[in-house]
Amino acid sequence: MARRRIDPKLLLASFAIAIGIVFVVFGINSSVTGREEQHLPDAIEEIQPIRGATQVLQQDKVLVDLLPGYNEVLILNGVELPVFSLADITTQTTSPSAGGQQSEYLLPPAAIIEPGNNTISYTPVDGGPIERFDTGLNTAKVVYWKTDEGRANARSYTWTFTVV
């Protein structure tokens, strides 16, 4: 039985494919995405816009999603925003008449806290503390503290984004 001779071109092609697979596996294992890339503290689950975003619009919402058990305030471009909790909205006791419409509750121009979702958000609005974001680099900061510890023990997280 004669041994088959190794084709050098086939050997070289196999070696190149093996090196390519090694680089792909290495790239996947060393990539940094999501929370790691954003350098978010453990208490913060998500921010919008993301840190370093470059295509934010002047009227885009800024949002911070925290773990349960925290209070927070939002500071945009050095302005600490007043806060309003959706828990403060009283439920209507009367239903609209047949064919009528439920009146909308107008939210104040403030950072809105949604206790059920543990989020604080602000959308620039006419008459609000920030009516629109300036074109270029903007800074957002959330100051947060455990509810049972008080603001004296607050921590903060700051990030920037670019408005077009």
KOLDRENBA-690168 format. One record per residue: residue number from 1; residue in three letters; x, z, y of N, C-alpha, C in turn. Coordinates in steps of 0.2 Angstrom, whole numbers. Each point is the difference from the previous one (the first is absolute). Layout:
<recs>
[rec NUM; ALA; [X; Z; Y]; [X; Z; Y]; [X; Z; Y]]
...
</recs>
This chain:
<recs>
[rec 1; MET; [4; 0; -6]; [-4; 0; 6]; [4; 0; 6]]
[rec 2; ALA; [-1; -5; 4]; [4; 0; 6]; [-3; 4; 6]]
[rec 3; ARG; [5; 3; 4]; [-3; 4; 6]; [-1; -5; 5]]
[rec 4; ARG; [-5; 2; 4]; [-2; -4; 6]; [4; 2; 6]]
[rec 5; ARG; [3; -5; 3]; [4; 1; 6]; [-4; 2; 6]]
[rec 6; ILE; [3; 5; 4]; [-4; 2; 6]; [1; -5; 5]]
[rec 7; ASP; [-5; -1; 3]; [0; -5; 6]; [2; 4; 6]]
[rec 8; PRO; [5; -2; 4]; [2; 4; 6]; [-5; 0; 5]]
[rec 9; LYS; [-3; -6; 1]; [-5; 0; 5]; [-6; 4; -1]]
[rec 10; LEU; [-2; 1; -6]; [-6; 4; -2]; [2; 7; 1]]
[rec 11; LEU; [7; 2; -2]; [2; 7; 1]; [0; 2; 7]]
[rec 12; LEU; [3; -5; 5]; [0; 1; 7]; [-7; 1; 3]]
[rec 13; ALA; [-5; -4; -2]; [-7; 1; 2]; [-3; 7; -2]]
[rec 14; SER; [1; 2; -6]; [-2; 6; -3]; [3; 6; 4]]
[rec 15; PHE; [6; -1; 2]; [4; 6; 4]; [-3; 0; 7]]
[rec 16; ALA; [-1; -6; 3]; [-3; 0; 6]; [-7; 3; 1]]
[rec 17; ILE; [-4; -1; -6]; [-7; 3; 0]; [0; 7; -1]]
[rec 18; ALA; [5; 2; -4]; [1; 8; -1]; [2; 3; 6]]
[rec 19; ILE; [4; -3; 4]; [2; 3; 7]; [-5; 0; 4]]
[rec 20; GLY; [-4; -5; 0]; [-6; 0; 5]; [-5; 5; -2]]
[rec 21; ILE; [-1; 1; -6]; [-5; 6; -2]; [3; 7; 2]]
[rec 22; VAL; [6; 1; -1]; [3; 6; 2]; [-1; 1; 8]]
[rec 23; PHE; [1; -5; 4]; [-1; 1; 7]; [-7; 1; 2]]
[rec 24; VAL; [-5; -3; -4]; [-7; 1; 1]; [-2; 7; -1]]
[rec 25; VAL; [2; 3; -6]; [-1; 7; -2]; [3; 5; 5]]
[rec 26; PHE; [6; -2; 2]; [4; 5; 5]; [-4; 0; 6]]
[rec 27; GLY; [-2; -6; 3]; [-4; -1; 6]; [-7; 4; 0]]
[rec 28; ILE; [-3; 0; -6]; [-7; 3; 0]; [2; 8; -1]]
[rec 29; ASN; [5; 2; -3]; [1; 7; -1]; [3; 3; 7]]
[rec 30; SER; [3; -4; 4]; [3; 3; 6]; [-5; -1; 6]]
[rec 31; SER; [-5; -4; 0]; [-4; -1; 5]; [-4; 6; 3]]
[rec 32; VAL; [-1; 1; 6]; [-3; 5; 3]; [-7; -2; 4]]
[rec 33; THR; [-5; 2; -2]; [-7; -2; 3]; [-4; 6; 1]]
[rec 34; GLY; [-6; -1; 3]; [-5; 5; 1]; [2; 6; 4]]
[rec 35; ARG; [-1; 6; -3]; [1; 6; 3]; [8; 1; 1]]
[rec 36; GLU; [4; -2; -5]; [7; 1; 1]; [2; -4; 6]]
[rec 37; GLU; [-2; -6; 1]; [3; -4; 5]; [-3; 2; 7]]
[rec 38; GLN; [-6; 3; 0]; [-2; 3; 6]; [3; 7; 2]]
[rec 39; HIS; [3; 3; -5]; [3; 7; 1]; [-6; 5; 2]]
[rec 40; LEU; [-5; -1; -3]; [-6; 5; 2]; [1; 7; -3]]
[rec 41; PRO; [-2; 5; 4]; [1; 7; -3]; [-5; 1; -6]]
[rec 42; ASP; [0; 5; -4]; [-4; 1; -5]; [-7; 1; 2]]
[rec 43; ALA; [-2; 3; 6]; [-6; 1; 2]; [-4; -6; 3]]
[rec 44; ILE; [4; -6; 1]; [-3; -6; 3]; [-1; -5; -6]]
[rec 45; GLU; [-6; -2; -1]; [-1; -5; -6]; [1; -7; 3]]
[rec 46; GLU; [-2; -2; 6]; [0; -7; 3]; [0; 1; 7]]
[rec 47; ILE; [3; -6; 3]; [0; -1; 8]; [-2; -7; 1]]
[rec 48; GLN; [-4; -1; 5]; [-1; -7; 3]; [1; 0; 7]]
[rec 49; PRO; [3; -5; 3]; [4; -5; -3]; [6; 3; -4]]
[rec 50; ILE; [3; -4; -4]; [6; 3; -4]; [6; 1; 5]]
[rec 51; ARG; [4; 4; -2]; [6; 1; 4]; [4; -7; 1]]
[rec 52; GLY; [2; -2; 6]; [3; -6; 1]; [-4; -6; 0]]
[rec 53; ALA; [-7; 0; 0]; [-4; -6; 0]; [2; -4; 6]]
[rec 54; THR; [-1; -6; 0]; [2; -5; 5]; [-5; -4; 3]]
[rec 55; GLN; [-6; 0; -3]; [-6; -4; 2]; [-6; 4; 1]]
[rec 56; VAL; [0; 5; 4]; [-5; 4; 1]; [-4; -2; 6]]
[rec 57; LEU; [-6; 0; 0]; [-4; -2; 6]; [-1; 5; 5]]
[rec 58; GLN; [-2; -1; 6]; [-1; 5; 5]; [-5; 5; -1]]
[rec 59; GLN; [-5; -2; -4]; [-6; 4; -1]; [0; 2; -7]]
[rec 60; ASP; [5; 0; -4]; [0; 2; -7]; [0; 8; -1]]
[rec 61; LYS; [-3; 2; -5]; [-1; 7; -1]; [6; 3; -3]]
[rec 62; VAL; [2; 6; 2]; [5; 4; -2]; [-3; 5; -5]]
[rec 63; LEU; [2; 1; -6]; [-3; 5; -5]; [6; 3; -4]]
[rec 64; VAL; [-2; 7; -1]; [4; 4; -4]; [-4; 3; -5]]
[rec 65; ASP; [2; 0; -7]; [-4; 2; -5]; [4; 6; -3]]
[rec 66; LEU; [-2; 6; 1]; [3; 6; -2]; [-3; 3; -7]]
[rec 67; LEU; [4; 4; -3]; [-3; 4; -6]; [-5; 5; 3]]
[rec 68; PRO; [-4; 2; -5]; [-5; 5; 2]; [3; 7; 3]]
[rec 69; GLY; [-3; 3; 4]; [3; 7; 2]; [4; 0; 6]]
[rec 70; TYR; [0; -6; 4]; [4; 0; 6]; [-4; -2; 6]]
[rec 71; ASN; [2; 3; 6]; [-3; -2; 6]; [6; -5; 4]]
[rec 72; GLU; [-2; -4; 5]; [4; -4; 3]; [-2; -2; 7]]
[rec 73; VAL; [5; -3; 3]; [-1; -3; 7]; [4; -6; 0]]
[rec 74; LEU; [-2; -5; 4]; [3; -7; 0]; [3; -1; 7]]
[rec 75; ILE; [6; -2; 1]; [3; -1; 6]; [2; -7; 0]]
[rec 76; LEU; [-2; -4; 5]; [2; -7; 0]; [3; -2; 7]]
[rec 77; ASN; [6; -2; -1]; [4; -2; 6]; [1; 6; 5]]
[rec 78; GLY; [0; 6; -3]; [1; 6; 4]; [-6; 4; 2]]
[rec 79; VAL; [-6; -3; -1]; [-6; 2; 2]; [-4; 4; -6]]
[rec 80; GLU; [-1; 7; 0]; [-3; 3; -5]; [-8; -1; 1]]
[rec 81; LEU; [-3; -3; -5]; [-7; -2; 0]; [-4; 6; -1]]
[rec 82; PRO; [-6; 0; 4]; [-5; 5; -2]; [-3; -2; -7]]
[rec 83; VAL; [-2; 5; -4]; [-2; -1; -6]; [-8; 2; -1]]
[rec 84; PHE; [-3; -4; -4]; [-7; 1; -1]; [-1; -1; -8]]
[rec 85; SER; [-3; 5; -3]; [-2; 0; -7]; [-7; -2; -2]]
[rec 86; LEU; [0; -5; -4]; [-7; -2; -2]; [-4; 5; -3]]
[rec 87; ALA; [3; 6; -2]; [-4; 6; -3]; [-4; 3; 6]]
[rec 88; ASP; [2; -2; 6]; [-4; 3; 6]; [-6; -4; 1]]
[rec 89; ILE; [-1; -6; -3]; [-6; -4; 1]; [-6; 4; -4]]
[rec 90; THR; [-5; 1; 4]; [-6; 3; -3]; [-4; -5; -3]]
[rec 91; THR; [-3; 1; -6]; [-5; -5; -3]; [-6; 0; 4]]
[rec 92; GLN; [-3; -6; 0]; [-7; -1; 3]; [-5; 3; -4]]
[rec 93; THR; [-5; 4; 3]; [-5; 2; -4]; [-6; -4; -1]]
[rec 94; THR; [0; -5; 4]; [-6; -5; 0]; [2; -6; -2]]
[rec 95; SER; [-4; -4; -3]; [1; -7; -3]; [-3; -5; 5]]
[rec 96; PRO; [3; -5; 1]; [-2; -5; 4]; [-7; -3; -2]]
[rec 97; SER; [-5; -2; 5]; [-6; -2; -2]; [0; -6; -4]]
[rec 98; ALA; [-5; -2; -3]; [0; -6; -4]; [2; -6; 4]]
[rec 99; GLY; [4; -4; -2]; [3; -6; 4]; [5; 2; 6]]
[rec 100; GLY; [1; 7; 1]; [4; 2; 5]; [7; 0; -3]]
[rec 101; GLN; [5; 2; 5]; [7; 0; -2]; [3; 7; 1]]
[rec 102; GLN; [4; 2; -4]; [4; 6; 1]; [4; -1; 6]]
[rec 103; SER; [0; 5; 4]; [5; -1; 6]; [7; 2; -2]]
[rec 104; GLU; [5; -4; 2]; [7; 1; -1]; [2; 6; 3]]
[rec 105; TYR; [5; 4; -3]; [3; 5; 3]; [7; -2; 3]]
[rec 106; LEU; [0; 0; 7]; [6; -3; 3]; [6; 6; 0]]
[rec 107; LEU; [5; -2; -3]; [6; 4; -1]; [4; 0; 7]]
[rec 108; PRO; [2; 6; 1]; [4; 1; 7]; [7; -4; -1]]
[rec 109; PRO; [3; -2; 6]; [7; -3; -1]; [5; 5; -1]]
[rec 110; ALA; [1; 2; -7]; [4; 5; -2]; [3; -2; -7]]
[rec 111; ALA; [5; 4; -2]; [2; -1; -7]; [-5; 3; -5]]
[rec 112; ILE; [-3; -4; -4]; [-5; 2; -5]; [2; 3; -6]]
[rec 113; ILE; [-2; 6; -2]; [2; 3; -6]; [-6; -1; -5]]
[rec 114; GLU; [2; -3; -6]; [-5; 0; -5]; [1; 5; -5]]
[rec 115; PRO; [-3; 6; 0]; [2; 5; -5]; [0; -2; -7]]
[rec 116; GLY; [-5; -4; -2]; [-1; -2; -7]; [5; -4; -3]]
[rec 117; ASN; [3; -4; 5]; [6; -4; -2]; [7; 2; 2]]
[rec 118; ASN; [0; 6; 3]; [6; 3; 3]; [4; -5; 4]]
[rec 119; THR; [-3; -4; 4]; [3; -5; 5]; [-1; 2; 7]]
[rec 120; ILE; [5; -2; 4]; [-1; 0; 7]; [1; -7; 3]]
[rec 121; SER; [-4; -3; 4]; [2; -7; 2]; [-2; -1; 8]]
[rec 122; TYR; [2; -5; 3]; [-1; -1; 6]; [0; -8; 1]]
[rec 123; THR; [-5; -2; 3]; [0; -7; 2]; [-1; -1; 8]]
[rec 124; PRO; [5; -3; 3]; [0; -1; 7]; [-7; -3; 3]]
[rec 125; VAL; [-3; 4; 5]; [-6; -2; 3]; [0; 1; 7]]
[rec 126; ASP; [-4; -5; 4]; [-1; 1; 7]; [-2; 7; 2]]
[rec 127; GLY; [3; 3; 4]; [-2; 7; 3]; [3; 5; -5]]
[rec 128; GLY; [4; -2; -5]; [3; 5; -4]; [7; 2; 3]]
[rec 129; PRO; [3; 5; -3]; [7; 2; 2]; [5; -6; 0]]
[rec 130; ILE; [-1; -4; -5]; [4; -6; -1]; [-5; -6; -1]]
[rec 131; GLU; [0; -4; 5]; [-5; -6; 0]; [3; -6; -4]]
[rec 132; ARG; [6; -1; -1]; [3; -5; -4]; [8; 2; -1]]
[rec 133; PHE; [2; -2; -5]; [8; 1; -1]; [3; -5; 4]]
[rec 134; ASP; [6; 2; 3]; [4; -5; 4]; [4; -5; -5]]
[rec 135; THR; [1; -6; 2]; [4; -4; -4]; [7; 2; 0]]
[rec 136; GLY; [2; 0; -6]; [7; 2; -2]; [0; 6; -4]]
[rec 137; LEU; [5; 5; 0]; [1; 5; -4]; [-5; 6; 2]]
[rec 138; ASN; [-4; 3; -5]; [-4; 6; 2]; [2; 5; -5]]
[rec 139; THR; [-1; 6; 2]; [1; 6; -5]; [-6; 4; -1]]
[rec 140; ALA; [-1; 2; -7]; [-5; 4; -2]; [3; 6; -3]]
[rec 141; LYS; [-3; 6; 1]; [2; 6; -3]; [-6; 4; -2]]
[rec 142; VAL; [1; 3; -6]; [-6; 5; -2]; [4; 6; -1]]
[rec 143; VAL; [-4; 5; 3]; [2; 7; -1]; [-5; 3; -5]]
[rec 144; TYR; [3; 3; -5]; [-5; 3; -5]; [2; 7; -2]]
[rec 145; TRP; [-4; 4; -3]; [1; 6; -2]; [-5; 2; -5]]
[rec 146; LYS; [2; 5; -5]; [-5; 2; -5]; [-5; 5; 4]]
[rec 147; THR; [-6; -1; -2]; [-6; 3; 4]; [1; 7; 0]]
[rec 148; ASP; [3; 3; -5]; [0; 8; 0]; [7; 2; 3]]
[rec 149; GLU; [4; -4; 2]; [6; 2; 4]; [0; -1; 7]]
[rec 150; GLY; [-4; -4; 3]; [-1; -1; 7]; [5; -5; 3]]
[rec 151; ARG; [-1; -2; 6]; [4; -5; 3]; [7; 2; 2]]
[rec 152; ALA; [1; 7; 0]; [7; 3; 1]; [5; -3; -5]]
[rec 153; ASN; [-2; -1; -6]; [4; -2; -6]; [-1; -8; -1]]
[rec 154; ALA; [-1; -3; 5]; [-2; -8; -1]; [7; -4; -1]]
[rec 155; ARG; [-1; -5; -4]; [5; -5; -1]; [-2; -6; 3]]
[rec 156; SER; [4; -5; 1]; [-2; -7; 3]; [3; -5; -4]]
[rec 157; TYR; [-3; -6; 1]; [3; -7; -2]; [-1; -5; 5]]
[rec 158; THR; [5; -3; 2]; [0; -5; 5]; [2; -7; -3]]
[rec 159; TRP; [-3; -5; 3]; [2; -7; -2]; [-2; -5; 5]]
[rec 160; THR; [3; -6; 0]; [-1; -5; 5]; [-3; -6; -3]]
[rec 161; PHE; [-3; -4; 4]; [-3; -7; -2]; [0; -4; 6]]
[rec 162; THR; [0; -7; -1]; [1; -4; 6]; [-7; -4; 1]]
[rec 163; VAL; [-2; 0; 6]; [-6; -3; 1]; [1; -7; 3]]
[rec 164; VAL; [-4; -5; -2]; [1; -7; 2]; [-4; -2; 6]]
</recs>
